[in-house]
Amino acid sequence: MKLGRLLLVALSLSVLLPMSPTVRAAGDANQTTALSLYNLHQYGPASDVFELVLKTAKPEPRLYYYAGLANQGAGRQARATQLFQYISNNFPTSAESGLALQQLAKVQKQQAAVQEQQQKEDSDLPESVKAALPPGMRELLNTPAGKLAVMQYVQENKEQVKSIRQAEKTVAAVQAKQPKVAVVPQPKVGTVENPFTAEDIAKDGARGIDQSRYPNCWFEASMAALSELPRGQKLLASLIRYKKNSYVVRFPGDGVEYGVNDDELEDASIHDKARWASIIEYAQLQKFPDNAGANGADNEESRLAIGLGCITGCKAELLYPRTSSEEELSSFIGGAVKSQNPCVCATWDVGHMIGPQLVVPTHAYTIVGLDPAKQMIVLRNPHGIHSQFYELDKDPAHNSFEQMDDGIIKISIPLFKNYFHQVCRSFI
Protein backbone atom coordinates (compact mmCIF):
# COMPACT_ATOMS: atom_id res chain seq x y z
CA MET A 1 0.00 0.00 0.00
CA LYS A 2 2.82 2.38 0.93
CA LEU A 3 4.59 1.52 -2.31
CA GLY A 4 1.51 2.43 -4.30
CA ARG A 5 1.28 5.82 -2.57
CA LEU A 6 4.95 6.49 -3.25
CA LEU A 7 4.42 5.78 -6.93
CA LEU A 8 1.49 8.19 -7.03
CA VAL A 9 3.58 10.92 -5.37
CA ALA A 10 6.45 10.32 -7.81
CA LEU A 11 4.13 10.58 -10.81
CA SER A 12 2.66 13.83 -9.47
CA LEU A 13 6.10 15.31 -8.98
CA SER A 14 7.12 14.33 -12.52
CA VAL A 15 4.29 16.49 -13.83
CA LEU A 16 5.04 19.45 -11.57
CA LEU A 17 8.84 19.50 -11.79
CA PRO A 18 10.52 21.27 -14.77
CA MET A 19 12.01 19.25 -17.63
CA SER A 20 15.51 17.99 -16.85
CA PRO A 21 18.44 19.74 -18.60
CA THR A 22 19.24 16.51 -20.46
CA VAL A 23 15.71 16.17 -21.87
CA ARG A 24 15.57 19.88 -22.68
CA ALA A 25 18.94 19.74 -24.47
CA ALA A 26 17.74 16.78 -26.54
CA GLY A 27 14.64 18.77 -27.51
CA ASP A 28 16.75 21.77 -28.56
CA ALA A 29 19.00 19.49 -30.62
CA ASN A 30 15.99 17.95 -32.35
CA GLN A 31 14.61 21.40 -33.13
CA THR A 32 17.92 22.49 -34.66
CA THR A 33 18.04 19.26 -36.68
CA ALA A 34 14.48 19.77 -37.92
CA LEU A 35 15.19 23.34 -39.03
CA SER A 36 18.43 22.28 -40.74
CA LEU A 37 16.63 19.53 -42.66
CA TYR A 38 13.91 22.01 -43.63
CA ASN A 39 16.47 24.52 -44.93
CA LEU A 40 18.03 21.70 -47.00
CA HIS A 41 14.56 21.05 -48.49
CA GLN A 42 14.48 17.55 -46.96
CA TYR A 43 10.87 18.04 -45.98
CA GLY A 44 9.97 14.41 -45.19
CA PRO A 45 12.74 13.84 -42.60
CA ALA A 46 12.23 17.40 -41.30
CA SER A 47 8.53 16.84 -40.63
CA ASP A 48 9.33 13.55 -38.83
CA VAL A 49 11.79 15.29 -36.49
CA PHE A 50 9.35 18.18 -35.96
CA GLU A 51 6.79 15.64 -34.71
CA LEU A 52 9.29 14.55 -32.04
CA VAL A 53 9.93 18.17 -31.07
CA LEU A 54 6.23 19.01 -30.80
CA LYS A 55 5.77 16.24 -28.23
CA THR A 56 8.21 17.82 -25.76
CA ALA A 57 8.73 21.47 -26.68
CA LYS A 58 6.73 24.39 -25.32
CA PRO A 59 3.97 25.25 -27.82
CA GLU A 60 5.26 28.15 -29.93
CA PRO A 61 3.56 29.43 -33.10
CA ARG A 62 6.83 29.65 -35.07
CA LEU A 63 7.68 26.01 -34.30
CA TYR A 64 4.22 24.83 -35.39
CA TYR A 65 4.40 27.01 -38.51
CA TYR A 66 7.70 25.51 -39.71
CA ALA A 67 6.37 22.04 -38.89
CA GLY A 68 3.37 22.85 -41.08
CA LEU A 69 5.59 24.03 -43.93
CA ALA A 70 7.74 20.89 -43.67
CA ASN A 71 4.66 18.65 -43.85
CA GLN A 72 3.35 20.70 -46.76
CA GLY A 73 6.65 20.30 -48.60
CA ALA A 74 6.55 16.55 -47.93
CA GLY A 75 3.09 16.29 -49.47
CA ARG A 76 1.40 15.63 -46.11
CA GLN A 77 -1.22 18.28 -46.65
CA ALA A 78 -3.73 16.93 -44.12
CA ARG A 79 -1.21 17.23 -41.26
CA ALA A 80 -0.01 20.63 -42.52
CA THR A 81 -3.60 21.92 -42.56
CA GLN A 82 -4.09 20.60 -39.02
CA LEU A 83 -0.98 22.46 -37.77
CA PHE A 84 -1.90 25.72 -39.52
CA GLN A 85 -5.40 25.50 -38.05
CA TYR A 86 -3.90 24.90 -34.59
CA ILE A 87 -1.86 28.12 -34.88
CA SER A 88 -4.92 30.09 -35.99
CA ASN A 89 -7.02 28.77 -33.10
CA ASN A 90 -4.44 28.99 -30.29
CA PHE A 91 -2.21 31.93 -31.30
CA PRO A 92 -4.64 34.28 -33.10
CA THR A 93 -2.61 37.45 -32.38
CA SER A 94 0.77 36.09 -33.53
CA ALA A 95 2.43 36.96 -36.84
CA GLU A 96 2.47 33.23 -37.64
CA SER A 97 -1.34 33.15 -37.38
CA GLY A 98 -1.61 35.47 -40.38
CA LEU A 99 0.91 33.36 -42.31
CA ALA A 100 -0.93 30.16 -41.38
CA LEU A 101 -4.22 31.64 -42.59
CA GLN A 102 -2.52 32.52 -45.88
CA GLN A 103 -1.39 28.90 -46.28
CA LEU A 104 -4.89 27.64 -45.45
CA ALA A 105 -6.41 30.04 -47.97
CA LYS A 106 -3.90 28.87 -50.59
CA VAL A 107 -4.83 25.24 -49.95
CA GLN A 108 -8.54 26.05 -50.19
CA LYS A 109 -7.92 27.88 -53.45
CA GLN A 110 -5.95 24.92 -54.84
CA GLN A 111 -8.65 22.49 -53.76
CA ALA A 112 -11.32 24.67 -55.35
CA ALA A 113 -9.29 24.84 -58.57
CA VAL A 114 -8.89 21.05 -58.60
CA GLN A 115 -12.60 20.62 -57.97
CA GLU A 116 -13.44 23.13 -60.70
CA GLN A 117 -11.09 21.39 -63.12
CA GLN A 118 -12.62 18.02 -62.23
CA GLN A 119 -16.12 19.38 -62.82
CA LYS A 120 -14.97 20.82 -66.15
CA GLU A 121 -13.45 17.51 -67.17
CA ASP A 122 -16.61 15.66 -66.16
CA SER A 123 -18.70 17.88 -68.42
CA ASP A 124 -16.34 18.72 -71.28
CA LEU A 125 -14.61 16.93 -74.15
CA PRO A 126 -10.79 16.65 -74.33
CA GLU A 127 -9.19 19.42 -76.41
CA SER A 128 -7.91 17.00 -79.05
CA VAL A 129 -11.44 15.64 -79.58
CA LYS A 130 -12.86 19.18 -79.85
CA ALA A 131 -10.23 20.14 -82.42
CA ALA A 132 -11.20 17.20 -84.61
CA LEU A 133 -14.84 18.33 -84.82
CA PRO A 134 -16.14 20.52 -87.69
CA PRO A 135 -16.55 24.24 -86.74
CA GLY A 136 -20.35 24.02 -86.88
CA MET A 137 -20.44 21.11 -84.46
CA ARG A 138 -18.03 22.87 -82.06
CA GLU A 139 -20.49 25.79 -81.91
CA LEU A 140 -23.34 23.39 -81.05
CA LEU A 141 -21.38 22.21 -78.02
CA ASN A 142 -21.99 25.62 -76.39
CA THR A 143 -25.77 25.25 -76.52
CA PRO A 144 -27.68 23.78 -73.53
CA ALA A 145 -28.59 20.67 -75.54
CA GLY A 146 -24.98 20.27 -76.70
CA LYS A 147 -23.59 20.59 -73.17
CA LEU A 148 -26.03 17.98 -71.91
CA ALA A 149 -25.07 15.59 -74.73
CA VAL A 150 -21.36 16.06 -73.99
CA MET A 151 -21.88 15.42 -70.27
CA GLN A 152 -23.73 12.19 -71.00
CA TYR A 153 -21.04 11.07 -73.46
CA VAL A 154 -18.23 11.80 -70.97
CA GLN A 155 -20.03 9.88 -68.22
CA GLU A 156 -20.65 6.88 -70.47
CA ASN A 157 -17.06 6.79 -71.80
CA LYS A 158 -15.06 7.71 -68.70
CA GLU A 159 -12.12 5.39 -69.29
CA GLN A 160 -11.69 6.38 -72.94
CA VAL A 161 -11.88 10.11 -72.13
CA LYS A 162 -9.41 9.60 -69.26
CA SER A 163 -6.91 7.95 -71.62
CA ILE A 164 -7.20 10.81 -74.12
CA ARG A 165 -6.64 13.43 -71.40
CA GLN A 166 -3.58 11.55 -70.12
CA ALA A 167 -2.14 11.48 -73.63
CA GLU A 168 -2.69 15.25 -73.93
CA LYS A 169 -0.81 15.83 -70.65
CA THR A 170 2.08 13.63 -71.78
CA VAL A 171 2.44 15.57 -75.05
CA ALA A 172 2.30 18.90 -73.16
CA ALA A 173 5.01 17.72 -70.73
CA VAL A 174 7.32 16.69 -73.57
CA GLN A 175 6.82 20.01 -75.35
CA ALA A 176 7.54 21.93 -72.14
CA LYS A 177 10.95 20.25 -71.86
CA GLN A 178 11.98 21.27 -75.36
CA PRO A 179 14.64 24.06 -75.28
CA LYS A 180 13.20 27.45 -76.08
CA VAL A 181 15.01 29.60 -78.63
CA ALA A 182 15.44 33.18 -77.42
CA VAL A 183 14.12 35.73 -79.87
CA VAL A 184 16.35 38.81 -80.05
CA PRO A 185 14.51 41.91 -81.27
CA GLN A 186 15.72 42.84 -84.75
CA PRO A 187 15.31 46.57 -85.38
CA LYS A 188 14.82 47.86 -88.87
CA VAL A 189 18.11 48.97 -90.39
CA GLY A 190 18.50 52.71 -90.82
CA THR A 191 15.66 53.79 -88.50
CA VAL A 192 15.72 55.48 -85.08
CA GLU A 193 13.08 53.30 -83.47
CA ASN A 194 13.36 51.84 -79.97
CA PRO A 195 14.28 48.18 -80.49
CA PHE A 196 13.35 47.21 -76.91
CA THR A 197 10.01 47.71 -75.20
CA ALA A 198 9.12 48.07 -71.52
CA GLU A 199 7.72 44.54 -71.77
CA ASP A 200 11.14 43.27 -72.91
CA ILE A 201 12.77 44.87 -69.87
CA ALA A 202 10.08 43.53 -67.52
CA LYS A 203 10.48 40.01 -68.90
CA ASP A 204 14.10 39.89 -67.68
CA GLY A 205 13.96 42.34 -64.78
CA ALA A 206 16.97 42.37 -62.47
CA ARG A 207 17.78 38.78 -63.47
CA GLY A 208 18.89 40.13 -66.82
CA ILE A 209 21.83 41.88 -65.13
CA ASP A 210 25.02 40.04 -64.12
CA GLN A 211 27.98 42.27 -63.27
CA SER A 212 31.14 40.87 -64.81
CA ARG A 213 34.74 42.06 -64.71
CA TYR A 214 34.11 45.80 -64.51
CA PRO A 215 34.03 47.52 -61.07
CA ASN A 216 30.71 49.23 -61.82
CA CYS A 217 28.40 47.69 -59.22
CA TRP A 218 27.21 51.22 -58.38
CA PHE A 219 25.71 51.44 -61.89
CA GLU A 220 24.62 47.82 -62.33
CA ALA A 221 22.72 47.91 -59.01
CA SER A 222 20.93 51.08 -60.13
CA MET A 223 20.05 49.58 -63.52
CA ALA A 224 18.68 46.50 -61.72
CA ALA A 225 16.54 48.75 -59.49
CA LEU A 226 14.96 50.43 -62.55
CA SER A 227 14.38 47.09 -64.29
CA GLU A 228 12.08 45.91 -61.48
CA LEU A 229 9.74 48.94 -61.65
CA PRO A 230 7.07 49.69 -64.31
CA ARG A 231 8.18 53.31 -64.81
CA GLY A 232 11.81 52.23 -64.69
CA GLN A 233 11.24 49.63 -67.40
CA LYS A 234 9.80 52.29 -69.70
CA LEU A 235 12.72 54.59 -68.95
CA LEU A 236 15.36 51.92 -69.69
CA ALA A 237 13.64 51.01 -72.94
CA SER A 238 13.63 54.67 -73.99
CA LEU A 239 17.41 54.96 -73.52
CA ILE A 240 18.20 52.60 -76.41
CA ARG A 241 17.60 53.47 -80.06
CA TYR A 242 18.81 52.01 -83.32
CA LYS A 243 20.51 54.35 -85.77
CA LYS A 244 22.83 53.83 -88.73
CA ASN A 245 23.24 50.08 -88.21
CA SER A 246 24.17 50.29 -84.51
CA TYR A 247 22.55 50.82 -81.14
CA VAL A 248 22.65 54.28 -79.61
CA VAL A 249 22.23 55.04 -75.90
CA ARG A 250 21.43 58.49 -74.59
CA PHE A 251 21.11 59.10 -70.84
CA PRO A 252 18.64 61.73 -69.50
CA GLY A 253 20.18 65.20 -69.44
CA ASP A 254 23.24 64.02 -71.39
CA GLY A 255 23.63 65.43 -74.91
CA VAL A 256 26.07 62.68 -75.92
CA GLU A 257 24.99 59.63 -77.89
CA TYR A 258 26.98 56.48 -77.08
CA GLY A 259 27.20 54.03 -79.98
CA VAL A 260 27.19 50.29 -79.34
CA ASN A 261 27.55 47.41 -81.80
CA ASP A 262 27.95 43.64 -81.51
CA ASP A 263 31.71 43.60 -82.11
CA GLU A 264 32.31 46.16 -79.38
CA LEU A 265 30.22 44.18 -76.89
CA GLU A 266 32.21 41.04 -77.68
CA ASP A 267 35.58 42.80 -77.46
CA ALA A 268 34.60 44.34 -74.10
CA SER A 269 33.52 40.90 -72.77
CA ILE A 270 30.17 42.22 -71.61
CA HIS A 271 27.78 39.31 -71.21
CA ASP A 272 24.77 40.35 -69.16
CA LYS A 273 21.97 37.81 -69.47
CA ALA A 274 19.77 40.43 -71.16
CA ARG A 275 20.98 42.12 -74.35
CA TRP A 276 19.49 45.49 -73.37
CA ALA A 277 21.50 45.37 -70.14
CA SER A 278 24.76 44.74 -72.00
CA ILE A 279 24.06 47.65 -74.36
CA ILE A 280 23.36 50.12 -71.53
CA GLU A 281 26.35 48.87 -69.53
CA TYR A 282 28.69 49.44 -72.49
CA ALA A 283 27.34 53.00 -72.84
CA GLN A 284 28.05 53.54 -69.15
CA LEU A 285 31.66 52.39 -69.63
CA GLN A 286 32.03 55.02 -72.34
CA LYS A 287 30.49 57.75 -70.19
CA PHE A 288 32.59 56.79 -67.12
CA PRO A 289 35.84 55.25 -68.50
CA ASP A 290 37.64 53.49 -65.64
CA ASN A 291 34.99 55.04 -63.35
CA ALA A 292 36.22 58.55 -64.11
CA GLY A 293 33.52 60.96 -62.93
CA ALA A 294 31.73 58.26 -60.92
CA ASN A 295 32.26 60.39 -57.80
CA GLY A 296 31.11 63.64 -59.38
CA ALA A 297 33.01 66.64 -60.67
CA ASP A 298 34.66 67.36 -57.29
CA ASN A 299 35.31 63.62 -56.67
CA GLU A 300 33.41 63.78 -53.37
CA GLU A 301 29.92 62.67 -54.35
CA SER A 302 28.34 59.27 -53.72
CA ARG A 303 28.69 56.76 -56.56
CA LEU A 304 25.23 55.47 -55.71
CA ALA A 305 23.78 58.93 -56.27
CA ILE A 306 25.75 59.34 -59.52
CA GLY A 307 24.55 55.95 -60.78
CA LEU A 308 20.88 56.56 -60.05
CA GLY A 309 21.08 60.13 -61.31
CA CYS A 310 22.73 59.01 -64.56
CA ILE A 311 19.79 56.73 -65.44
CA THR A 312 16.86 58.66 -63.96
CA GLY A 313 18.03 62.21 -64.67
CA CYS A 314 16.83 63.11 -61.14
CA LYS A 315 18.77 64.09 -58.05
CA ALA A 316 19.13 61.25 -55.55
CA GLU A 317 18.67 61.27 -51.76
CA LEU A 318 21.08 59.65 -49.29
CA LEU A 319 20.65 58.12 -45.82
CA TYR A 320 23.36 56.76 -43.53
CA PRO A 321 22.09 53.71 -41.59
CA ARG A 322 24.37 53.90 -38.54
CA THR A 323 23.41 57.49 -37.80
CA SER A 324 19.71 56.81 -38.41
CA SER A 325 17.14 55.05 -36.26
CA GLU A 326 15.55 51.80 -37.39
CA GLU A 327 12.29 53.71 -37.88
CA GLU A 328 13.99 56.30 -40.11
CA LEU A 329 15.69 53.57 -42.14
CA SER A 330 12.46 51.60 -42.53
CA SER A 331 10.56 54.74 -43.55
CA PHE A 332 13.23 55.81 -46.08
CA ILE A 333 13.37 52.42 -47.78
CA GLY A 334 9.66 51.71 -47.37
CA GLY A 335 8.78 55.03 -48.99
CA ALA A 336 10.77 54.14 -52.11
CA VAL A 337 9.38 50.59 -52.28
CA LYS A 338 5.78 51.70 -51.78
CA SER A 339 5.98 54.49 -54.37
CA GLN A 340 7.85 52.17 -56.80
CA ASN A 341 10.96 54.31 -57.03
CA PRO A 342 14.54 52.93 -57.31
CA CYS A 343 16.58 52.38 -54.16
CA VAL A 344 20.15 51.03 -53.78
CA CYS A 345 22.66 50.63 -50.96
CA ALA A 346 26.40 50.17 -50.41
CA THR A 347 28.34 48.03 -47.92
CA TRP A 348 31.15 48.97 -45.58
CA ASP A 349 34.68 47.65 -46.06
CA VAL A 350 35.55 44.58 -43.98
CA GLY A 351 37.16 46.65 -41.24
CA HIS A 352 33.97 48.59 -40.55
CA MET A 353 31.52 45.68 -40.68
CA ILE A 354 30.17 44.41 -37.37
CA GLY A 355 29.90 40.63 -37.18
CA PRO A 356 30.78 37.75 -39.55
CA GLN A 357 31.03 38.56 -43.25
CA LEU A 358 27.57 38.23 -44.81
CA VAL A 359 27.88 40.57 -47.81
CA VAL A 360 30.50 41.60 -50.35
CA PRO A 361 32.53 44.49 -48.87
CA THR A 362 32.58 47.93 -50.58
CA HIS A 363 29.88 46.76 -52.95
CA ALA A 364 26.50 48.06 -54.15
CA TYR A 365 23.24 46.14 -53.81
CA THR A 366 19.74 46.76 -55.17
CA ILE A 367 16.88 47.05 -52.67
CA VAL A 368 13.98 45.11 -54.17
CA GLY A 369 11.60 44.87 -51.22
CA LEU A 370 10.80 45.51 -47.56
CA ASP A 371 8.77 43.48 -45.08
CA PRO A 372 7.95 45.95 -42.24
CA ALA A 373 6.19 43.27 -40.17
CA LYS A 374 9.31 41.08 -40.03
CA GLN A 375 11.70 44.04 -40.22
CA MET A 376 13.45 42.39 -43.19
CA ILE A 377 14.97 44.15 -46.24
CA VAL A 378 15.21 42.22 -49.52
CA LEU A 379 18.36 42.92 -51.57
CA ARG A 380 19.96 41.70 -54.79
CA ASN A 381 23.67 41.47 -55.52
CA PRO A 382 24.34 42.60 -59.14
CA HIS A 383 26.70 39.60 -59.44
CA GLY A 384 23.46 37.64 -59.90
CA ILE A 385 23.95 33.91 -60.37
CA HIS A 386 27.69 34.35 -59.74
CA SER A 387 27.14 35.81 -56.25
CA GLN A 388 29.23 34.53 -53.37
CA PHE A 389 27.11 32.58 -50.88
CA TYR A 390 26.93 33.59 -47.21
CA GLU A 391 25.13 32.07 -44.25
CA LEU A 392 24.55 33.18 -40.65
CA ASP A 393 25.30 30.06 -38.60
CA LYS A 394 23.47 31.27 -35.49
CA ASP A 395 20.27 31.89 -37.41
CA PRO A 396 18.99 28.52 -38.72
CA ALA A 397 15.40 29.81 -38.87
CA HIS A 398 16.48 32.81 -41.00
CA ASN A 399 15.00 35.40 -38.67
CA SER A 400 17.86 37.82 -39.40
CA PHE A 401 19.55 36.66 -42.61
CA GLU A 402 18.83 34.40 -45.57
CA GLN A 403 20.50 34.11 -48.98
CA MET A 404 18.64 32.69 -51.97
CA ASP A 405 19.37 32.24 -55.67
CA ASP A 406 20.37 34.97 -58.15
CA GLY A 407 22.11 36.96 -55.39
CA ILE A 408 18.89 37.67 -53.47
CA ILE A 409 19.27 38.06 -49.70
CA LYS A 410 16.95 38.97 -46.84
CA ILE A 411 18.46 40.84 -43.93
CA SER A 412 16.89 42.29 -40.80
CA ILE A 413 16.98 46.06 -40.32
CA PRO A 414 19.14 45.86 -37.15
CA LEU A 415 21.65 43.62 -38.96
CA PHE A 416 21.52 45.83 -42.07
CA LYS A 417 22.89 48.73 -40.00
CA ASN A 418 26.01 46.65 -39.21
CA TYR A 419 26.93 46.09 -42.85
CA PHE A 420 25.64 48.97 -45.00
CA HIS A 421 26.96 52.49 -44.72
CA GLN A 422 24.77 54.23 -47.29
CA VAL A 423 21.26 53.98 -48.79
CA CYS A 424 20.29 55.99 -51.86
CA ARG A 425 16.92 56.54 -53.57
CA SER A 426 15.76 58.54 -56.56
CA PHE A 427 12.40 59.35 -58.12
CA ILE A 428 11.11 58.59 -61.60
N, C-alpha and C positions, 0 to 999 in steps of 0.2 A: 504493500500500500504506500509506504514511504517512498519507494522507488518510483512509483507512478507519479506521485506529487512532484518529485524532483524533476522528472522528465517534463511535466507540464510547466514548471517554473523555467526550465532551460529553454523550452520552445518560446515562451513569452519573452524572455530576455533576448532571444535571437531576432525577434521582430523589432524590439525597442532599441537595441544597441545599433550604432552606426556600422556601415560596411567596413570590414577589415581593410587595412592598407593593401594587402596582397590581392584581395578580390577587386578593390577599386583600381589598382594598377593594371590588372588583367583587362578590366573593362575599358580603361583608357587606351591600352594597346590595341584592343579589338577595334575601337573607334578609329584610331589612326590607320589601322590596316584597311578598314572598310572604305575610308575616304581615299586612301592611296589607290585601292583597286578601282574605285569610281573614277578617279582622275585619269587612270590608265584605260578607261572605257571597258573594263572587265566587269560588266554590270551584273552578270549572274553570280560570280563569287562575291562581289561586293554586297549584293542584296542578302546573300546567305549570312555573311558576317554581321551585317546590320541587324539581322533578326536576333543574333546572339547578344548584340549590344543593347537592343531595346528591352531585353528581358531583365537587365541589371541596371542600366543607366537611368538617371533621373530624367523624366519626360521633358524634353526640350523641343520646341517647334522646328529648329534648324536640323536637328538630328532626324526627326521624323520626315522632314521635307527631303533630305538627301536620300533617306531610305526609300521614299516614294519614287524619286527620280531613278535610283538604281533598279528598282523593280520594273519601272516603266521601260528603261533601257533594255532589260532582260526579257521583255515581252510578257511580264507578269502583271497585266493591266488591272486585273481584279484586286490584287493586293495593293498596287499603287493607288488605286482609287480609294481603297479602304483607309490608307495612311493619310492621303490628302484630306479626306473627309474628317478624319480624327483631328487633324490640325485645325480645320475650320470650326469644328464643334468645341474644341477644348482650349484653343488659343486664338480667339476671334480678333483680338486687338494687335496681334503680332504681324510683322512684315511678311512672315512666311505664310500667314493665313491668306493674304491677298494673292501670293504666288501660287498657293495650293488651289485657290478658287480658279485662277487662270488655267491651271493644268486640268482641272475638272471640266471647265467650260470647253477646253480644247478637245477633251475626250468625247464630251457630249456632241460637239460639232462633228467630229470624225465619225461617231456612231450614226448620227443623223445622215451624214453624207453616204455612208455605207448602206444605210437603210433606203435612202432615196435612190441610190444606184441600183440596189436590188429590186426595188419596185419598178424602176425604169426597165431593167432587164426582163422582169416578169411580164411586162406589157409592151415590149418593143422588139422589133426584129434586129438581128446583128447587122452592123454597117455593111458588111460585104454582101449580105442578102439584099439589103435595100438598094445598093448600087447596081445590082443585076436586074432590077425591075425597070420597066419602061417608065418614062417621066409621068405619063398620065396615071399609072397605077400608084406611083409614089405619092402623088397628090391625093389620091383616094384614101391613103393611109391616115391622113390628118382629119378625116371626117369621123363623126361618132360611130357610124357603122363600120368603117375601116378599122378604127382602134379596137372595137369589140372583136372583130374577126381576127386581128393580130393577136390579141390577148388569148383567145381560144386556141389559136394555132400554137403559140408558145407553150401554153399549158399542156397541150396534147403531145408536143414533141420536145419535151424538156431536155432529154439526153442529147438529141441531135443539135439543138440550139446551143447547149452547153459546150459541145465539141467545137462548134464554129467559133464561138466567143474565145475559147482557149487558143484556137489557131490564130485569131486576130491578135491576141495579146503576145503570142510568141513572135509573130512577124514584127510587131511594134517594138519589142525588146531588142530584136536583132538590128533593126534600123537605127535604134537609139545608140547602139554601140559603134556604129559606123563613124569613122573620123569625119569631122566637119571641116570643110575648106573655108578658111577665112576670106571674106570678100573685102578687098581694099578699095575704097572709093577712088574711081578714076575720073578726075576732073577733065573737062574739055580743054584741049590744048589751045593756048592763045587767049583765054578768057580771064576775067578777074573774079570769078565766082568763088564762094566759100566751099571748098571740097568736103569739109566736115560739118556735120550738123550737131545741135545740142544733144540729139538722141544718140549720136555716135559717141560723144563724150560720156553720156550717162551710162551707156552700155558697158564701158570699161570702168569708169569711176577711178578711184584711187588705185585700184588693182592694176590699172594700165601703166602705172609709174613705178619703175625700179631704178633707183639711183645706182650708177655704175662707178666708174673710176674717177669721176670728177668731184672735187670737194664742194658741191653746190647743194647740200642738203637744205640750206636756208631757202633756196628757190624751189626745189623739188617738193618739199613739204607744203609750201604755199600753193603750188600747182595742184597737189593732191587735195588740198582743202577746197579749192574752187571746183574740182571735178566731182565732188560729192554733193554740190548744191545746185538746184535748178537754175538760178540766175548765174551762178559761176560757170555752169556748162555752156550756157548761151555765150557768155563772155569769152571763154576759151575758144569756142568755135569761131567767133568773130575775128580772133587774132590772126587766123590763117587764111590766106588767099592763094590763088594760083594764077601766075602771071608770067608770060614769056617762057613757058616750058619748065618752070620751077616754082616751088612754094615760096611764099613771101609772108613774113611775120612782122606785124607792127603793133607794138605795145601802146597802151593808152597814154596820151600825152607825149609820146616820143615820135618825132618827125622822121625817124630813120626806118627804112624798110630793110629787114634782114633776110637775104635770100638763102634758101635751103634746097639742095637737090640730093638724090639718092647716093651719088658717089661721095659727097661730103659727109653724109651720115655714116656711111661705111668706113671712110677714112678716120672719122673721129671716134669710131667704136661706140656709138650711141645705140643702145638696143633696149629701149623701154618696151614693155609689152605692147603698148598702144602706139601706133604710128604718129598720131597727133602729138603725143607726149614727147616723142623723139624730136619732132620738128620744132616744137616750142623750146625744148631744152637746148637744141643747137643754136637757136636764135639768142637765147640767154647767154650762151658761151661767147657769142660775138659781141653782145652788149657789155658783158662783164668779163673780158679776157683775163684769165688767171685771177678771177674775183676782184679785179681792179674796179673800184667804185662801189663795191658791195657794202662798204661801211659809210657811204655818203661822200659828199665833196670834201668835208673836213676830216674824214676818216674816223669819226667818233659816233656815228649813228648805228643803230641796231640793224644787223643783217636781216633779221626777221621782218622788221618794218620796211626795209628796202625791197625785200622779196615780195611781200604782199602789195606794197605800193606800186611796184613795177607792173604787176598783172592787173590790179584793180584800178590803178590811176587815182586812188584815194589815199589820204593820209591815214596811217595806222596808229593804234593806241597800244601802249605798253603797260604791263603790270608786273611787279616783282614779288613772287610768292612769299619769300621769307620775311618781307617787310609788310605783308598784307595778312589780314585775318582769314580764317577759313571761309567765313561768310562772304568777305569781299572777293576772294578767289572764285568761290562758287557762283556768285552773282555775275562776275566779269565773264567767265566762261559760259555760264548758263544763258546769259543775255545774247551772246553770239550764236550759240546752238539754237536757241528758241527762235531767233529772228532769221536764221539760215544765212549767217554771214561767216566768212572764213576766219579761222582761229588756229594759230600755231604756237609752239613753245620750244624752248632750247634748254639743254641740260647743262649742269655744272661740269667742270673738269673733275677728274677722280679725286683730287685733293680736297675739293669742297663738298663732295657728296657725303651724306650722313647715312651709314649703314652699308650692307653688302652691295656690290655692283649689280644693278637691275636694269640699267639702260646704257646706251652707248654714250660715253662722255663727250662733251662739247659738240653736241649733235642736235639737229632740229627734228621735231616730230609734229605730225598733224593731229589736231584735236578733232575727233569725229563724233564725239557724243559725251553726254554727262547724265549720270543717274543720281539726282539729288537725294533720293530716299536712302540709297546705299552709300552715298558720298564717294562714288567711284567715277573717275574720268577715263574715257576711252580714247586711246591714242593709236596712231599708226606710224611706224618707222618707214621712211621712204626707201629703205633698202628692200622692202617688200618680202618676197619669198626668200631672199638671201639674208634676212635679218638674223643676227646672233640671238640664240635662245637663252633666256634667263629664268630663274625660278627662285621664289622665296621659300626656303626650307621650312621655316617656322610658321608657314601659312598654308597647310594642306587643303583647307576649305576655301582658299582664294578669297578671303574676306578683305585683304589689302592689296594683293597683286596676283595677276594672272596673265600669261602670255599665250596667244593663240596663233593661228596661221597668218601668213601674209604680213607679218610684223605688227599685228594688232595686239595691244596690251590694255589691261584694265588696272588702274592704280588708284588707291584711296587718296582723298584730298590731303590728309595729314602726311602720308608718305610722299605724295607729289612734291610737297614743300621741301623735302630733303634732297630732291634730285634735280629739280628744274629751277633755274634762276630767272627765267623771263617768259612771259606769256604775251602774245601779240594778236590783236584782232583788227580787221578792217571792215569796211562796209561797201556793199555792191548794190 
